[in-house]
Amino acid sequence: MRWHEITINTTEMAIEMISNFLHELGAGGVSIEESGTLNKQRDTSFGQWYELPLNDIPEGRAVIKGYFSELLEMDGIIEQLKQSIEELTSFDIDTGNPTYELRLVDEEDWANAWKQYFKPLRISDRLTIKPTWEEYAGGPEELIIELDPGMAFGTGTHATTSLCLKTLEKVIRPGDDVIDVGTGSGVLSIAAAKLGARHVLAVDLDPVAVSSATENIKLNGLEAQTTVKQSDLLQVFRESQEGSASSLGVKLPVQVVVANILAEILLLFVQDVYDVLASGGHYIASGIIQSKESDIVQALTAHGFEIVERNYDSDWVAIVARKR
């Protein structure tokens, strides 16, 4: 089978939004390559070292590739994509005068090629992400997350996800019930379960995400500790109010909610998070570009949250809020 490969040369700031646009337009896969320059600040807290530049992408730039069935008519898709990307400037997201390239490629040229760049990575003091096809023997205190994200989801190493993982490690207490909103590959749910959560509810509106998260949770042997539902927080809350919450696994209100979603989406369900959280419970919100930080903080405080911590990585921030 052959695929249309559309390549967008843009900025690292625009990665999350453009990737989302490609998925919404029907991409069968999305690959992302960020700058490999040695001038880029890198995390060396666990002894990582960088001998040579990984690529020649300029600092701050990124190359995003979306793959569409050969049977699709691409003119309309490209036009819609360009329009959506142009509108990002109204959200203060710099797309860096993006360029576009379209070509036909064979499936074997891309379906598994990205895997050679995904290696085991120590994210925090205890958490390590390991692709299922790699051999890795962790230390006695190391919690290894087995992950096969497929082409539809990230590897868990993007700044927004690593921020969430590091924050989860500090926030979760043994016996907590946790809700992971917009679970994607399920990596945050898996981490929460391994960190001692009594039960984790992973929700996503995308059926592909539900399927991916379910498979990754099975890979880690956490089916009994984790429930995956195609849902949003409002539906979860309604089920609990109607007395039909037995299928959720968690007991509402929960102690922790984590959401790694674009800031514009986070703003839509602040009240829903407040409703499902226990008093004193923590909300970890990530996927926030720093230019949107004040908007999120304002919305959280207006709904009765107290901001207790902010963690930064590149242009991204993860906010920890406590329900008063």
Beta strands, then each sheet from edge to edge (+ up, - down):
strand 1: 2-11
strand 2: 29-34
strand 3: 61-69
strand 4: 99-106
strand 5: 121-122
strand 6: 127-131
strand 7: 143-147
strand 8: 177-181
strand 9: 199-204
strand 10: 226-230
strand 11: 254-260
strand 12: 277-289
strand 13: 305-313
strand 14: 316-323
sheet 1: 2+ 3- 1+ 4-
sheet 2: 5+ 6- 7-
sheet 3: 10+ 9+ 8+ 11+ 12+ 14- 13+
end
